[in-house]
């Protein structure tokens, strides 16, 4: 079971934003996360005020082979089914957006984004985006790639080449940030995550 922190910004929500965390969570840290709400999003969510959004941060189970989905299709199918039919079940009547930090892109963009209820996506400091990624036809804008200037992951040559191919195929747009490296806190800001959340509520 994935662990999720859920933040309801108003009494009634018209959309759900699901944020998949990055890699590197071991069993001990995963258990600790299940005991508290992660505070890193507090300031950016408070800045949105009473918006009709439910925001969910997902810590993937430590044993999900996110970096081997291509060679373990059964594990990928299990993960996607868990998210779409269990984790998101109580919000099955409202649309959702997916976003991710670092290797969480593999958790968000290997099929979950293709669900008809998913209206768009963003990736922050993205790593492990599937090479064959394509935006569903019903999305109104391409994948939004937020990249910090000191982020060694999203500025890595291999990722920059992938981003460029996605942009050339009109599957992605790059949003360069003024500050930040490769930490979740660098992207949980008004300029980055806040910008994406405001764009979804304007659609």
ChimeraX attribute file (.defattr): number of C-alpha atoms within 10 A of each C-alpha:
attribute: neighborCount
match mode: 1-to-1
recipient: residues
	/A:1	12
	/A:2	16
	/A:3	17
	/A:4	21
	/A:5	17
	/A:6	16
	/A:7	17
	/A:8	16
	/A:9	17
	/A:10	13
	/A:11	10
	/A:12	12
	/A:13	16
	/A:14	15
	/A:15	22
	/A:16	25
	/A:17	22
	/A:18	23
	/A:19	26
	/A:20	24
	/A:21	23
	/A:22	24
	/A:23	21
	/A:24	11
	/A:25	16
	/A:26	11
	/A:27	12
	/A:28	9
	/A:29	11
	/A:30	17
	/A:31	14
	/A:32	9
	/A:33	16
	/A:34	14
	/A:35	9
	/A:36	9
	/A:37	14
	/A:38	13
	/A:39	9
	/A:40	14
	/A:41	19
	/A:42	13
	/A:43	13
	/A:44	19
	/A:45	22
	/A:46	11
	/A:47	12
	/A:48	15
	/A:49	10
	/A:50	13
	/A:51	20
	/A:52	17
	/A:53	23
	/A:54	20
	/A:55	23
	/A:56	19
	/A:57	20
	/A:58	21
	/A:59	21
	/A:60	23
	/A:61	18
	/A:62	17
	/A:63	9
	/A:64	17
	/A:65	17
	/A:66	24
	/A:67	15
	/A:68	12
	/A:69	18
	/A:70	13
	/A:71	10
	/A:72	12
	/A:73	11
	/A:74	11
	/A:75	16
	/A:76	21
	/A:77	14
	/A:78	11
	/A:79	23
	/A:80	20
	/A:81	14
	/A:82	15
	/A:83	17
	/A:84	14
	/A:85	11
	/A:86	13
	/A:87	17
	/A:88	15
	/A:89	11
	/A:90	9
	/A:91	15
	/A:92	14
	/A:93	11
	/A:94	12
	/A:95	17
	/A:96	25
	/A:97	22
	/A:98	23
	/A:99	27
	/A:100	28
	/A:101	26
	/A:102	22
	/A:103	23
	/A:104	27
	/A:105	28
	/A:106	25
	/A:107	32
	/A:108	27
	/A:109	24
	/A:110	21
	/A:111	15
	/A:112	19
	/A:113	24
	/A:114	18
	/A:115	12
	/A:116	13
	/A:117	17
	/A:118	21
	/A:119	22
	/A:120	23
	/A:121	27
	/A:122	27
	/A:123	30
	/A:124	29
	/A:125	29
	/A:126	27
	/A:127	22
	/A:128	16
	/A:129	20
	/A:130	15
	/A:131	11
	/A:132	8
	/A:133	15
	/A:134	18
	/A:135	20
	/A:136	17
	/A:137	11
	/A:138	12
	/A:139	15
	/A:140	11
	/A:141	16
	/A:142	20
	/A:143	24
	/A:144	19
	/A:145	22
	/A:146	23
	/A:147	27
	/A:148	23
	/A:149	14
	/A:150	15
	/A:151	17
	/A:152	14
	/A:153	19
	/A:154	24
	/A:155	19
	/A:156	11
	/A:157	11
	/A:158	12
	/A:159	19
	/A:160	14
	/A:161	12
	/A:162	17
	/A:163	22
	/A:164	16
	/A:165	14
	/A:166	21
	/A:167	17
	/A:168	11
	/A:169	10
	/A:170	14
	/A:171	18
	/A:172	23
	/A:173	18
	/A:174	17
	/A:175	13
	/A:176	12
	/A:177	16
	/A:178	11
	/A:179	14
	/A:180	17
	/A:181	19
	/A:182	21
	/A:183	15
	/A:184	18
	/A:185	12
	/A:186	21
	/A:187	26
	/A:188	19
	/A:189	19
	/A:190	16
	/A:191	15
	/A:192	23
	/A:193	23
	/A:194	18
	/A:195	13
	/A:196	19
	/A:197	20
	/A:198	13
	/A:199	10
	/A:200	17
	/A:201	12
	/A:202	7
	/A:203	7
